[in-house]
Amino acid sequence: MNWLCLSFAELTTNQLYELIKLRIDVFVVEQNCPYPELDDLDRLPEARHLMGYKDGKLLACLRILPPGSVYSQPCIGRVAIDNSQRGQGLAHTLIQEGMKQCLALWSEPGIKIGAQSYLEGFYQKHGFQTASEEYLEDGIPHIKMIYPAKAV
């Protein structure tokens, strides 16, 4: 897997298209959840887009946002895996690489995520701790989770 971690300004037109297409395919089409995919957070100067390519095809992506943009801690979100690659461990690799990139940028405050509730155990395997009751976001059950700063 070839990993790229780029700011919005560094993305080529094709990379941006692939990134948005994968996110829409997963979150809007597969999950049947119309939501505002273009939320202006992608363009924050400190935001990073982690993309995993194999044989020239985007197979995995996530977004890293700086502290103060959504939470007081940096956050990881928009985690997506191409449907053809699921069940092969790529999500674990993606999260590990995302955490590595996030902690390299901002190690002190830890990492906060808004995870779909059914993925709670997945994120716990990576050191995240549940930090909220379940809530609905765009009609899908979510929970807040934190990777604590002291674990960094």
C-alpha positions in Angstrom: 0.0 0.0 0.0 1.3 3.4 -0.9 0.3 6.0 1.7 0.0 9.8 1.0 -0.8 12.3 3.7 -1.6 15.6 2.0 -3.1 19.0 2.8 -6.1 20.1 0.7 -3.8 22.5 -1.3 -1.4 19.6 -2.1 -4.2 17.4 -3.5 -4.3 17.1 -7.3 -7.6 17.4 -9.0 -7.7 13.7 -9.6 -6.8 12.9 -6.0 -9.6 15.2 -4.7 -12.1 13.5 -7.1 -11.1 10.0 -6.0 -11.2 11.0 -2.3 -14.7 12.5 -2.6 -15.9 9.7 -4.7 -14.8 7.0 -2.2 -16.3 8.9 0.7 -19.6 9.4 -1.1 -19.7 5.8 -2.3 -19.3 4.6 1.3 -21.2 7.1 3.4 -23.9 8.4 1.1 -24.6 5.5 -1.3 -23.8 2.3 0.8 -25.0 3.7 4.1 -28.0 5.4 2.4 -27.3 8.5 4.4 -27.6 11.9 2.6 -25.4 14.3 4.6 -23.3 17.4 3.8 -20.1 15.7 2.7 -18.5 19.0 1.7 -18.3 20.6 5.1 -15.4 23.1 4.6 -13.2 21.2 7.1 -11.3 19.5 4.3 -9.9 22.9 3.3 -8.5 23.9 6.7 -4.8 24.7 6.3 -3.8 22.1 9.0 -6.2 19.4 7.8 -4.6 16.3 6.3 -6.0 13.6 4.0 -4.5 10.2 4.3 -5.0 8.1 1.2 -3.9 4.5 0.6 -3.3 3.5 -3.0 -2.6 0.1 -4.5 -1.9 -0.3 -8.2 -2.9 3.3 -8.7 -6.4 2.9 -7.2 -7.5 4.7 -4.0 -8.6 1.9 -1.6 -8.6 3.7 1.8 -8.8 7.2 3.2 -9.4 9.2 6.3 -9.2 12.9 7.3 -7.2 14.3 10.2 -8.3 17.6 11.6 -6.4 20.0 13.9 -7.2 20.7 17.5 -9.9 23.4 17.8 -11.6 22.6 14.5 -14.2 20.1 15.8 -13.0 19.2 19.3 -10.3 20.6 21.5 -8.2 17.6 20.5 -7.2 16.7 17.0 -9.6 14.2 15.4 -9.7 11.5 12.8 -12.8 11.0 10.7 -14.2 10.2 7.3 -12.6 6.8 7.6 -13.5 4.8 4.4 -12.4 1.6 2.8 -13.3 0.6 -0.7 -16.0 -2.2 -0.6 -13.7 -4.6 -2.6 -11.0 -4.4 0.2 -13.1 -5.0 3.4 -12.4 -7.9 5.7 -8.7 -8.0 4.8 -7.3 -5.9 7.6 -6.9 -2.7 5.6 -9.0 -0.7 8.1 -6.6 -1.6 10.9 -3.7 -0.5 8.8 -5.5 2.7 7.8 -6.2 3.6 11.5 -2.7 2.8 12.6 -1.2 5.0 9.8 -3.8 7.7 10.6 -2.9 7.7 14.3 0.8 7.8 13.5 0.3 10.8 11.2 -2.0 12.6 13.7 0.3 12.1 16.6 3.3 13.2 14.6 1.5 16.5 14.0 -0.1 16.9 17.5 1.1 14.5 20.2 0.0 16.3 23.4 -3.8 16.5 23.4 -4.6 12.9 22.3 -7.1 12.1 19.5 -10.9 12.3 19.6 -13.3 10.6 17.2 -17.0 10.4 16.6 -17.3 6.7 15.7 -20.3 4.8 14.4 -21.4 2.8 17.5 -21.0 -0.6 15.9 -17.3 0.1 15.5 -16.7 0.7 19.2 -14.8 -2.6 19.6 -12.7 -1.9 16.5 -11.5 1.4 17.8 -10.9 0.0 21.3 -8.4 -2.4 19.8 -6.4 0.7 18.8 -6.4 2.2 22.3 -9.5 4.5 22.0 -11.8 4.7 25.1 -15.5 5.4 25.0 -16.2 8.9 26.1 -20.0 9.4 25.6 -23.3 7.9 25.5 -24.7 6.9 22.1 -26.1 9.7 20.0 -27.5 10.1 16.5 -25.5 11.8 13.8 -27.2 12.0 10.4 -29.6 9.3 11.6 -26.7 6.8 12.4 -25.8 5.8 16.0 -22.4 7.2 17.1 -20.3 7.5 20.2 -17.4 9.8 21.0 -14.1 8.1 21.7 -10.7 9.3 22.9 -7.2 8.1 22.5 -5.8 9.6 25.6 -2.7 11.9 25.6 -1.1 9.9 28.4 -1.0 6.9 26.1 1.0 8.7 23.5 
